């Protein structure tokens, strides 16, 4: 303690009368001037340097066409720009208060505040210096920020979402402004692959930012930008989009790709357009999440591509067609393949279980709706648990469902290209050209035989017209004319006769086939005269007359065979037993819906003979299998209704009472009432009421009521459980019987009723 006192005493003696004391006293004496100088410096610095800095940042934003650059610089700055001015203002306010009040303060306190103000001034100057140095350092080189971010692309842990956005904005400017740059940098591309493969939750936002930036790049590229620049970026976007499609973590929408096709790709004059040509289908089989892709959405996207491609050059159309065909890399599998899938993959011991029956039951309604949990449970019931095989099974189910759905795209080509005959001819000849002996195993989307052409025509009648916004018949028939010419050329070139088999079609198809064949006789005459078609014919060493004569001969023979086959079916075609079951069901329903008949058939009188017969003739076509006619047999059923009414009217005439005043005042024991209109009016006047099927006594009790309009005399008859209304024929278990008589073109239906009124 003594040493400290000695030290302080020595320092005090040294300070007294020294230059330091003189400077301190002079500073305290000139506080007002010093504070004024400091305030002037800060205001000047703020008024000049800060706007200059902000202007520099705005220049950066304009240069890279990116708000993200300024955001990035502000995030990484040693001090936030928006906090500088408030700190300066606080300092000036404090200085002003000190300036006004310093005369009132004792010297020690005055010295303390003065030193504080000087220290804070130094801090503000350093703060300004660090911020300005940071900004100008980033502005010193056009690639400083770019190079700095590229260093972080090796690891997703180091790079932020904002840095990804800035990086991709700079990549955009490089592609737009640098002629020698034709693609994303290697580091930026590698970053995309890293984000695609990452399972970290944090990478989802980063991946969305990356994809959005790729969209932005494609929209920003000028229409005149080199094809390579656009193609490579679009290919990469397509690849990432479809690799992530079906991944539940990412909300990927195909509509955004469609927007690029409409607003960007369709306006470019490139010879190759990756989005329109469906390039993603090349890697289709390798999509890891394709089992989760919504098939209707995917087919809708492909249908959109076909529609847009019709406006493009033939190379793009050809590429799209080939890619769709390649995606159909396997044939459609039947249900039995899936019922016994696990038996082959896991072990034959499963034949001893009911696994195949369970799978068959699941597939009965719609195989595309079968879920993984259902399959897992079915396997568990069979004593097996193999998640890997279940995943393999579900993938095959998805592939099969996709193939079924994608095959419908043939109709889309036929519909949209009805006035692009030469394009249809080109894509039909692309996979297996007529002149080559090489057989490409790629599945063909368009019909590849004469029989298939006409099958597509008939099947197009069953399509949902809402898919095409209009009836597709005429356009599809016209396009089929081009395919028919192609098949005729192929047959003649290979020294074969064009043939058609009418027996494979059902009766319901014959009328449209005959109509189509007659239309095609006119259509093919015009198609062969198209320049590209006539050139195709001559390139296969044939003449237009040869092809046209062969086509007309085929169509004439076809029309004749179809007419004969149609007549044959109308006379001798197989009858559909379900049609007769429907007639029987109509009669059964009529009895079920007649309470009086049901009551009467409970209490019957048996007799040796009680039969009434009626007959109706209908065309044979009404009963043919698959006739595409849904016949309502209500008119035949009305025979039973009229018969019952007549029998009840006979009972009313024989047993009924014409004295309305004798109508029972209570409903005790009465199950039904048969009544005429006149009696009904009398009862209404005396407190009774009626509904469509019931009579209601004044005490609110009810019974079934049948109102008849027959006879000149009004009467009524009340039916109880003990009444015997009908007499029935011994030996007949049913009240009616149907006999079907095959008369060739007509079918006679004989109806026999085995009950009559018991009079």
Secondary structure, DSSP 8 states (H G I E B T S, - for coil): -HHHHHHHHHHHHHHTTSHHHHHHHHHHHTHHHHHHHHHHHHHHHIIIIIHHHHHHHHHHHHHHT-HHHHHHHHHHSSS-GGGHHHHHHHHHHHHHHHHHHGGGS-HHHHHHHHHHHHHHHHHHHHHHHHHHHHHHHHHS-TTHHHHHHHTTTT-TTT--HHHHHHHHHHHHHHHHH-TT--S--HHHHHHHHHHHH---TTHHHHHHHHHHHHHHHHHHS-TTS-HHHHHHHHHHHHHHHHHHTT-TTS---HHHHHHHHHHTGGGS--S--TTTTTGGGGGGGG-TTGGGS-HHHHHHHHHHHHHHHTTS-HHHHHHHHHHHHHH--S----HHHHHTHHHHHT-GGGGGSSHHHHHHHHHTT-GGG--HHHHHHHHHHTT---HHHHHHHHHHHHHHHHHHHHTTHHHHHHHHTTT-HHHHHHHHTTSS-TT------S--SS--SHHHHHHHHHHHTTS-HHHHTS--HHHHHHHHHHHHHHHHHHHHHTT------STTS-HHHHHHHHHHHHHHHHHHHHHTTSHHHHHHHHHTT--HHHHHHHHHHHHHHHHHHHHHHHHHHHHH--B-HHHHHHHHHHHHHHHHT-HHHHHHHHSEEEES---EEEEEEEEGGGGBTT-S----THHHHHHHHHHHHHHHHHHHHHH-B--GGGS-SS-TT--EEEEEHHHHHHHHHTT-EE-SSEEE-TTS-EEEEEEE--SSS--EEEE-TT---EEEETT-SSSEEEEEEE-SSEEEEEEEE-EEE--
